[in-house]
Amino acid sequence: MIDLKSMVLPEMEEYFRSLDLPRFRSKQVFSWLHEKRAASFDEMTNLPLSLRQQLAEQCTLTTLVIERKLVSQLDGTIKYLYRLPDGNHIESVLMRYEHGNSLCISSQVGCKMGCAFCASTKAGFVRNLTPSEILEQVYMAGRDTGEKISNIVMMGIGEPLDNYENVLRFLELVSDPNGLNLSHRHISLSTCGVVDKIYDLADRDLQITLSISLHATTDSTRGEIMPINRRWGIKELLDACRYYTDKTHRRISYEYALIAGVNDSRKQAEELAALLKGMLCHINLIPVNYVREAGYEKSGKGQIYAFQKALNDRGMNATVRRTLGADINAACGQLRREAEEPGRE
Ligand code: SAH
């Protein structure tokens, strides 16, 4: 089956040409898929019936099914467990902020990266998401809530730069003026540090915000908790980040999950400030979420604020991330695992 919803307009035109269909039909179908968000070919009433039938036979519409939906009583955060057409599961989380709704989306089913503290990687990697499956998470959340999604963060399940081509296609589709038309400035992409792709992304000069999951200040600690660091060390990663900022003039956001006794000492705060000194950056401190197999505990409140203060005292812009959806376990990766292995906690 042809995945129509993953095609950018020129590709759809090419496909329609191969079917000997007039070019204007591709624009009509693109608009049905991405602007009017039709759930079936039957809805595409300005197409001749025969064409609707032909498309229904040859193409899929890539729809997701909401298998579970948890709504936080505390702050209205919504966590979706979606079932994909092949029966696999992914998660998205809708967070409500004063400046609008922000949706955290997945890029893969599972993850290969093996970060020691992360739930998404524990059950291994299954497959990449297609561009339409990434996009449909956004369309579904919009349809379900009837609300506008104003920001997207690619911080759900998976490593976006390990599914690079499909993620680039998604970025193109989501910002298409004939679709959601969401500016790249409202999209953040988080990576554990796939250095070659950071250079490539820099050369494309997209206006997205890059987030780097740093989490440690020395190669020995980072290599222990993040296997990617054994391929590209901290220096190589930060060189790539400097190149990214030079090219795009965009401020990079560094994620630092505070784990008690692992990376939260005063000395490590000083090392972090020294590493990022002079860079156009923001540091996001996140008390680590407890994942059973990982066994890491979050740092205490006092330790977290002392870490932040040590950074601020050295002129670094660092904030502690507010916890949203605490009552629905909104951190990613956990619902999918329950769905794949019923009976788990
Ligand atoms: N693969 C990408 C995006 C997905 S993870 C990346 O690594 O950046 C999104 C963010 O959540 C990353 O910063 C990741 O390191 C962090 N994260 C993963 N598990 C976590 C946990 N148990 N507690 C706090 N943050 C976690």
Residues whose N, C-alpha, C, O or C-beta is under 5 A from the ligand:
A	BS01	SAH	F117 C118 A119 M154 M155 G156 G158 E159 P160 S190 T191 C192 S213 E255 A257 I286 P287 V288 N289 V291
